Amino acid sequence: MSQWSQVQQLEIKFLEQVDQFYDDNFPMEIRHLLAQWIESQDWEAAANNEAMAMILLQNLIIQVDEQLDRVSQEKNLLLIHNLKRVRKLLQGKYHGNPMHIAVIISNCLREERRILAAASMPVQGPLEKSLQNSVVSERQRNVEHKVSAIKNSAQMTDQDVKYLEDLQEEFDFRYKTIQSLEQNDKNSTLIKQEMLALQAMLNTLDYKRKEVLSKIGRVIHEIDMLMSNMLTEELLDWKRRQQIACIGGPLHGGLDQLQNCFTLLAESLFQVRRQLEKLDELLIRLTYDGDPIPVQRPQLLEKVNFLLYNLFRNSFVVERQPCMPTHPQRPMVLKTLIQFTVKLRLLIKLPELNYQIRVKATIDKNVSTVSNRRFVLCGTHVKAMNMDESANGSLSVEFRHLQPKEMKTSAGSKGNEGPHMVTEELHSISFETQVCLYGLTINLETSSLPVVMISNVSQLPNAWASIIWYNLSTNDPQNLSFFNNPPAATLSQLLEVLSWQFSSYVGRGLNSEQLNMLAEKLTGQQVSYNDYQLSWAKFCKEHLPGKSFTFWVWLEAILDLIKKHILPLWIDGYIMGFVSKEKERILLKDKTPGTFLLRFSESNLGGITFTWVDQLENGDVTFHSVEPYNKGRLSALPFADILRDYKVIMADNVPENPLKYLYPDIPKDKAFGKHYSCQPNEVSKPSDGGGKGYVPSVFIPVSKILNDSTEPHSPSDLLPMSPSVYAVLREHLSPTAIETALSSPYSTD
């Protein structure tokens, strides 16, 4: 079943989450029509390879054209219209930046996998629950409603100012008319009546001026309150969601909504500023005793400018955190002399600012780090923000060619390490710019989340552990001394993040039973998730009991094994993986002989093994476990083929495959059949011959079990023997002869 088919079967609450990340950048109708083709392409690799991305974009357009031809024959007018629109979008938006569509599709597929994993979990984790709090959603709606109301109030005040201007012009005309009359005429009864009317007009003008100033004051107050409370909370929540998304959590949305709010507030403030300027013009033309404008206008203008300064400063954000294109799922870990990308956005989207704001990137600016190592950024570190490069038209800038380089000390050598390991040193990338608009000059500065600088890719796993721990434990964006005294983490939240590592990196998260096993591995006992606090040292620095590696190194090796060698089996959910030896025996003991399960090795890094249950002649149950397969063996033979072809030779018995049913009772071929590289009957018999007279051969994994042992001696010796030759040997040789051959000096046992 395709991933998209699984998505369509989700409950409505999960479908609503899916709906949130499909928009005009990648329309859902294309995802639906081209589901299988889209899932068969490597979008993740294309996101880091421009040539590959261009080829995939061209093939995507070809696929759309084929669908367009099909629906044209069916005369489906609506679908024809939508597909033409999508084709125009793909060619127009992404032709100059094909990697962007690859990033979008890769993220969509990743988020689908995360949602599918979440749907299979019995309950949501505490972090994800907090991100989807109904109170937060209600606040978002309130912010949008208040911003809209403020915009309407500012526009209504515009009409009041225009009415005030018209009234003052009429007063000015009538007053000047009277002033132009001769002195004798001014004493007439008619003129006296006109003077009384002018006095009434002046009173009305005074009232209207006070009314307009009061309305402007209320608009300013509403903006001030909104910025100080709900909008600030919304921005902080978005930044927290970004932190969580960076370590594998749900994709964060809401930036476009924030941009809309910031832009409307900026437009309203500039509108109020123009209204105050108009009042100044009216003041110059007419003033009087008790005039409210010279008293109130300076204070209001000062407040408007103050709010504009704060609004612009808060609107300058890092939209996408620093990340090496070679490791898109390990953001904020940067390697010296390797390019990384980072994207900035100004949430105030005004056409006047397009290409007018130049952003400069620096590293560790005015920051005292815990390391003696110092870095500079090489490459293009100054760029202009614009609305053309971003797919959604936002005012943004993306640095794509920055490289960190370690500086040498004056003595000619690189800086000595500080009190921390390299992977615990935190650094900051800063961005600064200046906005000049309508007479205002505003300096803006923002920083990335802390990054870890490595010089060798072998440091990547521990560096990523530091990024996970930091962003899980704090929402402080700039605590570079965090690892001087790293706080403990709540076990329940840590386990949730560990599940995200699997759902984001290898397409399937962990269930409660698997998480239980990890919890016991971390704590050495059964504990309450909600209460237990785990230290940083226990997670990443102290070796597991009796082992030469830490918990995190063990887990990272499993992730790497899944990604490179057993990914389809993992995604299908057929690998139990995290289960102790004791638990696996409890699960298997009452099952049909030949029932087996797959689990990750606890004693070998990056190893996977299988254990099956058997029954002795006296009725006793016995268990057999194969020494773990590591990436070296799995590079030679696919794991599904190993399960299909695996043979066991016991004393005085014919070789046979003991693996019959995947736990609990799934026939082996039903579970793994679609992953076999070929069927055994597809291999030629000896009489058929092969190329140049050779008999085709394949590796067959074979183990030998002696009478006094319940464990295979060999992990799975790979014998260069074709299935057809093996069948002939069984016809002509006794089991004893075969066993003797296996025990010969030429055997790999």
Salt bridges, closest charged atoms under 4 A:
ASP24 OD1 - ARG85 NH1 3.95
GLU29 OE2 - ARG85 NH2 2.94
GLU39 OE2 - ARG31 NH2 2.88
GLU44 OE1 - LYS563 NZ 3.45
ASP65 OD1 - ARG87 NE 2.37
GLU74 OE2 - ARG70 NH1 3.06
GLU111 OE2 - ARG114 NH2 2.91
GLU112 OE1 - ARG31 NH2 2.77
GLU128 OE2 - ARG114 NH1 2.79
GLU138 OE1 - ARG141 NH2 2.74
ASP160 OD2 - LYS215 NZ 2.63
GLU165 OE2 - LYS278 NZ 3.32
ASP166 OD1 - LYS162 NZ 2.99
GLU169 OE2 - ARG285 NH2 3.98
GLU170 OE2 - ARG174 NH1 3.44
ASP172 OD2 - LYS176 NZ 3.19
GLU194 OE2 - ARG174 NE 2.73
ASP206 OD2 - LYS210 NZ 3.20
GLU211 OE1 - LYS208 NZ 3.02
ASP224 OD2 - LYS303 NZ 3.05
GLU233 OE1 - ARG139 NH1 3.29
GLU234 OE2 - ARG139 NE 3.07
ASP237 OD2 - ARG139 NH2 1.96
ASP256 OD1 - ARG345 NH1 3.05
GLU267 OE1 - LYS151 NZ 3.46
GLU277 OE2 - ARG273 NH1 3.92
GLU281 OE1 - LYS278 NZ 3.07
ASP291 OD2 - ARG209 NH1 2.62
GLU319 OE1 - LYS343 NZ 3.88
GLU319 OE2 - ARG345 NH2 3.12
ASP364 OD2 - HIS427 ND1 2.74
GLU398 OE2 - ARG320 NH2 2.41
GLU398 OE1 - ARG400 NE 3.48
GLU424 OE1 - HIS420 ND1 3.33
GLU424 OE2 - LYS541 NZ 3.23
GLU425 OE1 - ARG373 NH2 2.88
GLU425 OE1 - HIS427 NE2 3.80
GLU432 OE1 - LYS365 NZ 2.62
GLU445 OE1 - LYS365 NZ 3.61
GLU513 OE1 - LYS583 NZ 3.24
GLU556 OE2 - ARG330 NH2 3.49
ASP560 OD1 - LYS564 NZ 3.18
ASP572 OD2 - LYS674 NZ 3.40
ASP572 OD2 - HIS675 NE2 2.64
GLU584 OE2 - ARG585 NH1 2.99
GLU584 OE1 - ARG599 NE 2.82
GLU602 OE1 - LYS521 NZ 3.10
ASP641 OD1 - ARG644 NH2 3.98
ASP645 OD1 - ARG644 NE 2.77
GLU711 OE2 - ARG585 NH2 4.00
ASP749 OD2 - LYS704 NZ 3.67
